[in-house]
Each structure stands twice: as structure tokens, then as C-alpha cells.
Amino acid sequence: MISQLNAESALNGRGYLETPTLAGNGYFTADQLADLWKVSPRMIERIFMHYPEVIKVGTIYRGEQRISLRIPEGLAKLVYQQA
């Protein structure tokens, strides 16, 4: 289901956001993590939506609420190792 994720690829700056204000930890978007894991962004959203460590950024556009996720690098690595 999920292809092999090379741990170094997640740590070398490919596909994650650095947020210096949050202790320098990297954060992935659902699209970035989906690209790394070769799955759909929707699957990533379903996997990570209910973790309390995930930052949920919401906007309302034309009456419709849209939520974007910021997934901590450490959590992504942990979930991947458990899969």
C-alpha cells in the first residue's frame, strides 16, 4: 500500500516545511506527504486528521469550510514505521 519511505528523504529538506517558530521541527502538508508515500492526499488526511499533534488550518470559502493539515515530521515518521 505505502511504498518505502527513505528516512533520509524526509530529513534532507525534500517535501517538508520548516517552521522555526515551532522549535525547528519540520511539517508536511497532506500533498507533500502523499507525494512521498505515493498515495492520495485524501488518504493522508484520513490517516492524520484525528491526531492532536496535527495543526489544522481552516478557511471558509464561499460558505464552504476547507481544512489544510500540517503534519509534524516526527509523527509522519512514526506512523510510517507502524504501517
C-alpha positions as a Markdown table, in Angstrom:
| # | Residue | x | y | z |
|---|---|---|---|---|
| 1 | Met | 0.0 | 0.0 | 0.0 |
| 2 | Ile | 2.6 | 2.6 | 1.1 |
| 3 | Ser | 5.9 | 2.5 | -0.8 |
| 4 | Gln | 9.2 | 2.5 | 1.0 |
| 5 | Leu | 9.9 | 5.9 | 2.5 |
| 6 | Asn | 13.6 | 6.5 | 2.9 |
| 7 | Ala | 14.1 | 8.3 | 6.2 |
| 8 | Glu | 16.8 | 10.5 | 4.8 |
| 9 | Ser | 14.5 | 11.8 | 2.1 |
| 10 | Ala | 12.2 | 13.2 | 4.8 |
| 11 | Leu | 15.0 | 14.8 | 6.7 |
| 12 | Asn | 17.1 | 16.3 | 3.8 |
| 13 | Gly | 14.7 | 19.1 | 3.0 |
| 14 | Arg | 12.7 | 17.3 | 0.3 |
| 15 | Gly | 9.0 | 17.8 | 0.7 |
| 16 | Tyr | 8.6 | 19.3 | 4.1 |
| 17 | Leu | 8.1 | 22.7 | 5.6 |
| 18 | Glu | 10.4 | 24.1 | 8.3 |
| 19 | Thr | 8.7 | 26.2 | 10.9 |
| 20 | Pro | 11.3 | 27.9 | 13.1 |
| 21 | Thr | 8.7 | 29.3 | 15.5 |
| 22 | Leu | 7.8 | 25.7 | 16.4 |
| 23 | Ala | 11.2 | 24.6 | 17.7 |
| 24 | Gly | 12.6 | 24.0 | 14.3 |
| 25 | Asn | 10.5 | 20.9 | 13.6 |
| 26 | Gly | 9.6 | 20.1 | 10.0 |
| 27 | Tyr | 5.9 | 20.0 | 9.0 |
| 28 | Phe | 4.4 | 18.3 | 5.9 |
| 29 | Thr | 1.3 | 19.2 | 4.1 |
| 30 | Ala | -1.0 | 16.4 | 3.0 |
| 31 | Asp | 0.0 | 16.9 | -0.6 |
| 32 | Gln | 3.7 | 16.7 | 0.2 |
| 33 | Leu | 3.4 | 13.6 | 2.3 |
| 34 | Ala | 1.1 | 12.0 | -0.3 |
| 35 | Asp | 3.8 | 12.6 | -2.9 |
| 36 | Leu | 6.5 | 11.0 | -0.7 |
| 37 | Trp | 4.3 | 8.0 | 0.2 |
| 38 | Lys | 2.8 | 7.6 | -3.3 |
| 39 | Val | -0.8 | 7.7 | -2.0 |
| 40 | Ser | -3.6 | 10.2 | -2.4 |
| 41 | Pro | -3.8 | 13.4 | -0.3 |
| 42 | Arg | -7.2 | 12.3 | 0.8 |
| 43 | Met | -5.8 | 9.2 | 2.3 |
| 44 | Ile | -3.2 | 11.2 | 4.2 |
| 45 | Glu | -6.0 | 13.5 | 5.5 |
| 46 | Arg | -7.9 | 10.4 | 6.7 |
| 47 | Ile | -4.9 | 8.9 | 8.4 |
| 48 | Phe | -3.8 | 12.1 | 10.2 |
| 49 | Met | -7.0 | 14.2 | 10.8 |
| 50 | His | -7.6 | 13.0 | 14.4 |
| 51 | Tyr | -4.1 | 13.2 | 15.8 |
| 52 | Pro | -3.8 | 16.0 | 18.3 |
| 53 | Glu | -0.3 | 16.9 | 17.1 |
| 54 | Val | -1.5 | 17.8 | 13.6 |
| 55 | Ile | -2.1 | 21.5 | 13.0 |
| 56 | Lys | -5.4 | 22.1 | 11.3 |
| 57 | Val | -5.7 | 25.4 | 9.3 |
| 58 | Gly | -9.2 | 26.2 | 8.3 |
| 59 | Thr | -10.7 | 28.7 | 6.0 |
| 60 | Ile | -14.2 | 29.4 | 4.8 |
| 61 | Tyr | -14.5 | 29.9 | 1.0 |
| 62 | Arg | -17.9 | 30.7 | -0.4 |
| 63 | Gly | -19.6 | 29.2 | 2.6 |
| 64 | Glu | -17.6 | 26.0 | 2.4 |
| 65 | Gln | -15.1 | 25.2 | 5.2 |
| 66 | Arg | -11.7 | 23.9 | 3.9 |
| 67 | Ile | -9.1 | 22.5 | 6.3 |
| 68 | Ser | -5.4 | 22.1 | 5.5 |
| 69 | Leu | -3.2 | 19.9 | 7.6 |
| 70 | Arg | 0.3 | 20.5 | 8.9 |
| 71 | Ile | 1.7 | 17.1 | 9.9 |
| 72 | Pro | 4.8 | 17.0 | 12.2 |
| 73 | Glu | 7.8 | 15.3 | 10.7 |
| 74 | Gly | 8.2 | 13.0 | 13.8 |
| 75 | Leu | 4.5 | 11.9 | 13.7 |
| 76 | Ala | 4.7 | 11.1 | 10.0 |
| 77 | Lys | 7.8 | 9.0 | 10.6 |
| 78 | Leu | 6.2 | 7.2 | 13.5 |
| 79 | Val | 3.0 | 6.4 | 11.6 |
| 80 | Tyr | 5.0 | 5.3 | 8.6 |
| 81 | Gln | 7.1 | 2.9 | 10.7 |
| 82 | Gln | 3.9 | 1.4 | 12.2 |
| 83 | Ala | 2.4 | 0.8 | 8.7 |
